[in-house]
Amino acid sequence: MLPVRVLVVDDSVVARKLLCEALASSPGITVAGTASGGAIALAKIPQLNPDIITLDIEMPGLDGIQTLAEIRKRYPKLPVIMCSTLTERGAAITLEALSLGASDYISKPCNGASPAASLEQFRQELSPKILSLVLHSGGAAWPSRVPTARKEPVSQRVAILVIGASTGGPNALAAVVPQLSVDFPVPIVIVQHMPPLFTRLLAQRLNSASPLDVREAEDGKILQPGQVWIAPGDYHVTVAQKESGVALQLNQGPLENGCRPAVDVLFRSAARVYGASVLGLVMTGMGSDGVRGARHIREAGGGVMVQDQVSSVVWGMPGAVCSAGAADSVCPLAEIKSEILRRVADSRV
């Protein structure tokens, strides 16, 4: 297989050098070229024919958002990874870029980080994302309804919806959560792989677009119907039975699947507390987080839906759940809302 060709776009000489060094030492990846600004990048794309672009957000002249918009006009299928700073402004602009069609993002190393540490961070975070996005997670396509040995658990009452997502998740969530009505009868708890700041801003964006109350999860909050809670970056979220009801719990336990928050952690706790009354949903994302948790939900008698391959940015997480035989249905993104509403309504008949 030919190596993946990357165009690195950043106005900082130091950042370009670090990115190029990190990618040059990554198997299966080669640097096709670099650009110090948006206009130069747009001119180089037809010359270099890259498979993917890394794009700095804050650049003089044509900034990252403007460059992204132009790339999407000219090359709608070309994957773009935004390079963001871990600041309030950087997080807000990154979410805007994702809503405009960026494929994913990475966080730049913090100020003061050594060149060696910065190089290692780029190598560990960027290379897997590049390979996943270009290869689109591969694998055979699955039908929209997957036959399983166990029948769909429509006889049990759905009491909670738990959702896991990663790469492509913010846009997928934006296509589902705001479509649910204000009288949605069960609480929703979401794990979206994102760092601190990003999860809070994601909750704010979804809240402004949704009739439901969407917030970043808070320790000790009692779950209520129609509430949507998003796990904070760097914290696992679980649910636990209390005298006053089922409460959210946050912890900074060990990473699972290289993640905190992790989908498996949430799904396991939901299966333990709600048993057969859990409905799980695994959406687009890189990796395999959610597989073990989905098995727990199915073993408890609950249901597990996954987003289909065609509508996923990366079919890693949902594909892994399917391969493990832990999904009872696979839905295109456009049909997920209807399937959720059908299951919740059927469980109340």
Phi and psi in degrees as a GROMACS rama.xvg file:
@    title "Ramachandran Plot"
@    xaxis  label "Phi"
@    yaxis  label "Psi"
@TYPE xy
-68.1322  146.917  LEU-2
-66.8256  151.447  PRO-3
-72.7437  128.75  VAL-4
-95.3926  125.032  ARG-5
-116.891  134.559  VAL-6
-102.657  119.816  LEU-7
-97.7952  120.598  VAL-8
-119.479  114.531  VAL-9
-162.518  137.694  ASP-10
-78.7942  -13.1099  ASP-11
-89.4272  125.275  SER-12
-62.3809  -40.7551  VAL-13
-63.7993  -45.6254  VAL-14
-63.3991  -42.9588  ALA-15
-60.3247  -43.2978  ARG-16
-62.6894  -46.2473  LYS-17
-63.2603  -44.1966  LEU-18
-61.7353  -44.8057  LEU-19
-64.4037  -41.0885  CYS-20
-64.8035  -42.2212  GLU-21
-63.092  -43.7424  ALA-22
-73.0242  -35.1108  LEU-23
-64.542  -27.1971  ALA-24
-93.585  6.33363  SER-25
-99.6695  121.762  SER-26
-58.4535  138.821  PRO-27
83.7045  4.8144  GLY-28
-130.757  140.507  ILE-29
-136.088  147.595  THR-30
-85.9352  113.39  VAL-31
-75.019  -28.8637  ALA-32
171.45  176.551  GLY-33
-132.08  162.45  THR-34
-146.857  141.232  ALA-35
-93.724  1.90688  SER-36
-165.594  170.549  GLY-37
-65.5253  -44.3592  GLY-38
-62.9237  -41.9645  ALA-39
-64.347  -40.7635  ILE-40
-60.9449  -44.99  ALA-41
-62.2349  -34.1829  LEU-42
-72.5236  -30.5958  ALA-43
-84.7733  -22.1644  LYS-44
-56.526  -50.2377  ILE-45
-68.1183  -22.0901  PRO-46
-78.7991  -41.5669  GLN-47
-93.6551  -23.5725  LEU-48
50.7098  59.0405  ASN-49
-73.0361  157.393  PRO-50
-84.7097  -23.5773  ASP-51
-160.175  157.096  ILE-52
-126.699  137.654  ILE-53
-101.611  130.856  THR-54
-130.104  118.423  LEU-55
-67.1194  146.246  ASP-56
-82.8776  -49.6385  ILE-57
-100.186  104.597  GLU-58
-136.542  148.083  MET-59
-68.7661  158.749  PRO-60
72.7766  -122.787  GLY-61
-78.9164  106.299  LEU-62
-78.6822  -178.362  ASP-63
-62.0723  -41.0938  GLY-64
-65.6463  -44.6558  ILE-65
-64.74  -40.5718  GLN-66
-65.4918  -42.4866  THR-67
-59.1537  -44.7734  LEU-68
-59.7754  -39.6257  ALA-69
-71.8502  -37.7936  GLU-70
-61.8823  -41.9573  ILE-71
-65.5801  -30.9787  ARG-72
-68.7226  -44.8919  LYS-73
-86.943  -36.2499  ARG-74
-134.391  75.1397  TYR-75
-62.5216  -23.3257  PRO-76
-98.357  -5.00785  LYS-77
-73.8225  118.703  LEU-78
-65.2455  141.813  PRO-79
-133.514  127.572  VAL-80
-109.099  121.672  ILE-81
-82.821  143.258  MET-82
-106.333  114.385  CYS-83
-119.722  155.256  SER-84
-91.6266  150.306  THR-85
-83.37  64.7942  LEU-86
-130.244  166.37  THR-87
-57.1922  -46.8256  GLU-88
-64.8062  -44.5755  ARG-89
-62.0233  -40.7847  GLY-90
-65.4041  -42.5536  ALA-91
-63.6491  -43.3946  ALA-92
-68.8042  -36.0273  ILE-93
-62.4962  -44.3273  THR-94
-62.8968  -36.2202  LEU-95
-63.7194  -42.0337  GLU-96
-62.8899  -41.3314  ALA-97
-62.4314  -38.9962  LEU-98
-68.4983  -22.2686  SER-99
-93.0418  1.66809  LEU-100
116.074  5.42  GLY-101
-63.2856  144.231  ALA-102
-78.5919  -38.2321  SER-103
-166.5  -172.851  ASP-104
-150.858  160.75  TYR-105
-130.814  154.427  ILE-106
-95.1462  132.322  SER-107
-69.9768  150.603  LYS-108
-58.068  149.576  PRO-109
-65.5171  152.298  CYS-110
-57.9006  136.169  ASN-111
96.5369  -11.1224  GLY-112
-68.4441  142.454  ALA-113
-69.7725  155.39  SER-114
-55.9159  -38.0699  PRO-115
-66.2403  -41.7038  ALA-116
-67.3106  -40.0984  ALA-117
-63.7399  -41.6442  SER-118
-62.2434  -43.947  LEU-119
-66.9884  -37.7101  GLU-120
-62.8933  -45.1277  GLN-121
-61.1821  -42.7974  PHE-122
-64.0122  -42.8878  ARG-123
-74.2371  -36.7923  GLN-124
-89.8341  -40.2128  GLU-125
-82.0712  -45.5157  LEU-126
-58.1217  -47.6489  SER-127
-61.4594  -36.2975  PRO-128
-67.387  -40.3539  LYS-129
-60.4657  -49.1654  ILE-130
-64.2406  -40.301  LEU-131
-65.5398  -43.0427  SER-132
-69.1277  -40.1075  LEU-133
-72.8326  -39.6282  VAL-134
-81.9112  -11.8133  LEU-135
53.3941  32.79  HIS-136
66.6467  -5.01392  SER-137
55.7002  -157.327  GLY-138
86.7818  162.746  GLY-139
-78.3575  146.12  ALA-140
-71.2171  146.626  ALA-141
-108.801  149.83  TRP-142
-68.3724  164.609  PRO-143
-74.0531  -13.0368  SER-144
-131.637  119.263  ARG-145
-99.6728  120.94  VAL-146
-69.757  136.198  PRO-147
-133.503  165.902  THR-148
-67.945  -29.5123  ALA-149
-100.478  135.795  ARG-150
-69.7083  153.739  LYS-151
-58.2534  131.01  GLU-152
-80.8636  65.1885  PRO-153
-81.2858  -14.2331  VAL-154
-78.5594  -21.0014  SER-155
-87.1746  150.188  GLN-156
-76.2406  127.574  ARG-157
-77.6249  120.95  VAL-158
-113.878  -12.8853  ALA-159
-157.272  145.628  ILE-160
-113.735  121.605  LEU-161
-114.87  136.352  VAL-162
-128.628  138.506  ILE-163
-125.207  138.639  GLY-164
-155.229  160.178  ALA-165
-143.492  -116.379  SER-166
-56.8966  123.95  THR-167
85.3472  -3.56433  GLY-168
-63.6453  -43.1776  GLY-169
-54.7321  -43.7175  PRO-170
-71.1181  -36.94  ASN-171
-64.705  -43.0048  ALA-172
-63.5323  -38.3432  LEU-173
-66.2252  -21.5542  ALA-174
-86.7746  -11.2445  ALA-175
-115.187  -56.1212  VAL-176
-57.2838  -48.1136  VAL-177
-65.7263  -13.369  PRO-178
-85.6059  -10.2832  GLN-179
-82.5191  140.72  LEU-180
-77.2205  162.477  SER-181
-63.748  -22.5716  VAL-182
-96.3156  22.14  ASP-183
-54.9045  125.934  PHE-184
-85.0671  -0.0787704  PRO-185
-133.728  157.99  VAL-186
-75.3523  158.121  PRO-187
-126.969  131.173  ILE-188
-124.079  131.088  VAL-189
-123.323  135.895  ILE-190
-111.223  114.825  VAL-191
-117.255  121.131  GLN-192
-64.2787  105.365  HIS-193
-156.541  154.143  MET-194
-79.2947  171.718  PRO-195
-54.2462  157.853  PRO-196
78.5095  -51.03  LEU-197
-62.5467  -42.7354  PHE-198
-67.0346  -38.2191  THR-199
-64.3811  -44.5161  ARG-200
-68.146  -34.0637  LEU-201
-62.7948  -44.2747  LEU-202
-60.5691  -41.155  ALA-203
-64.3354  -41.3324  GLN-204
-64.68  -44.6206  ARG-205
-67.1489  -37.667  LEU-206
-63.1627  -40.1089  ASN-207
-68.8387  -21.8176  SER-208
-101.949  -3.9504  ALA-209
-119.483  146.416  SER-210
-73.0078  -16.2984  PRO-211
-83.4815  161.918  LEU-212
-88.45  106.871  ASP-213
-108.622  123.486  VAL-214
-140.318  162.288  ARG-215
-72.7978  138.73  GLU-216
-62.9809  143.048  ALA-217
-125.62  136.971  GLU-218
-61.1668  131.213  ASP-219
89.7782  -6.84337  GLY-220
-68.3767  134.417  LYS-221
-83.1889  130.827  ILE-222
-70.3466  137.127  LEU-223
-130.939  151.132  GLN-224
-56.7853  142.489  PRO-225
81.435  -1.57507  GLY-226
-91.6605  145.544  GLN-227
-123.993  122.993  VAL-228
-117.109  130.895  TRP-229
-111.136  127.389  ILE-230
-59.58  132.052  ALA-231
-67.2525  148.2  PRO-232
-57.0321  137.741  GLY-233
74.6866  11.124  ASP-234
-130.889  130.251  TYR-235
-71.9838  147.753  HIS-236
-121.566  134.349  VAL-237
-131.504  170.52  THR-238
-119.242  145.599  VAL-239
-143.466  142.65  ALA-240
-77.3712  125.312  GLN-241
-120.746  171.063  LYS-242
-61.0046  -35.5522  GLU-243
-88.5845  -2.05469  SER-244
139.576  -168.589  GLY-245
-87.5087  128.566  VAL-246
-116.744  152.963  ALA-247
-78.0813  144.036  LEU-248
-132.837  135.398  GLN-249
-111.491  144.284  LEU-250
-152.898  160.947  ASN-251
-114.252  47.551  GLN-252
-64.7335  178.569  GLY-253
-56.2206  149.87  PRO-254
-60.6143  144.886  LEU-255
-122.086  132.139  GLU-256
57.7793  28.6187  ASN-257
74.7999  14.2506  GLY-258
-125.643  147.147  CYS-259
-153.449  107.714  ARG-260
-74.6051  156.679  PRO-261
-121.169  140.411  ALA-262
-64.7867  -41.6011  VAL-263
-55.8125  -40.7579  ASP-264
-61.8629  -47.8871  VAL-265
-63.3575  -49.5058  LEU-266
-61.0923  -41.4292  PHE-267
-60.6224  -45.8339  ARG-268
-67.0012  -37.3406  SER-269
-64.2852  -41.0347  ALA-270
-64.7783  -37.1089  ALA-271
-67.6075  -39.3137  ARG-272
-85.2606  -43.4535  VAL-273
-100.748  -14.6356  TYR-274
58.7705  -127.148  GLY-275
-73.1472  -3.97994  ALA-276
-91.6154  12.9313  SER-277
-93.9492  136.162  VAL-278
-115.619  117.387  LEU-279
-102.989  149.143  GLY-280
-138.585  123.027  LEU-281
-110.781  120.377  VAL-282
-108.001  -178.956  MET-283
-44.0041  139.32  THR-284
171.491  152.715  GLY-285
-85.3693  144.791  MET-286
96.6015  -158.971  GLY-287
-131.298  14.1341  SER-288
-59.5954  131.747  ASP-289
112.668  -16.4987  GLY-290
-65.5149  -52.635  VAL-291
-65.1914  -39.1789  ARG-292
-64.3063  -38.8437  GLY-293
-63.6291  -37.7149  ALA-294
-62.6826  -41.2797  ARG-295
-60.3212  -42.6052  HIS-296
-63.3418  -43.8649  ILE-297
-66.7665  -39.3866  ARG-298
-65.9928  -27.6382  GLU-299
-81.6518  -6.82051  ALA-300
99.5007  2.34513  GLY-301
-82.5492  179.916  GLY-302
-110.013  151.317  GLY-303
-135.292  119.92  VAL-304
-104.896  153.08  MET-305
-135.348  153.46  VAL-306
-74.0233  144.806  GLN-307
-77.2189  167.723  ASP-308
-67.9992  -40.9555  GLN-309
-62.6154  -40.3087  VAL-310
-89.7735  -4.42602  SER-311
-85.7681  141.11  SER-312
-66.532  -44.9534  VAL-313
-136.306  127.962  VAL-314
-96.8615  40.113  TRP-315
-75.784  -62.8701  GLY-316
-62.8464  -53.7344  MET-317
-64.6939  -35.386  PRO-318
-64.6246  -37.5245  GLY-319
-66.6499  -38.3982  ALA-320
-64.024  -41.3715  VAL-321
-62.7957  -46.3186  CYS-322
-61.647  -29.8451  SER-323
-81.4841  -3.49485  ALA-324
72.1436  23.8648  GLY-325
-102.182  6.6788  ALA-326
-107.349  139.568  ALA-327
-101.822  -9.7732  ASP-328
-158.471  151.299  SER-329
-123.03  122.756  VAL-330
-122.924  139.906  CYS-331
-60.6114  151.435  PRO-332
-54.27  -39.3701  LEU-333
-66.2032  -17.8287  ALA-334
-105.056  -4.06201  GLU-335
-63.594  -43.9245  ILE-336
-58.0083  -47.1045  LYS-337
-63.2254  -38.1409  SER-338
-67.8814  -38.7893  GLU-339
-61.5726  -49.3815  ILE-340
-62.7055  -38.1187  LEU-341
-63.9019  -45.5448  ARG-342
-66.2285  -42.5885  ARG-343
-64.773  -42.2944  VAL-344
-66.9096  -44.6633  ALA-345
-61.302  -33.9424  ASP-346
-71.0732  -11.9304  SER-347
-103.932  -0.406859  ARG-348
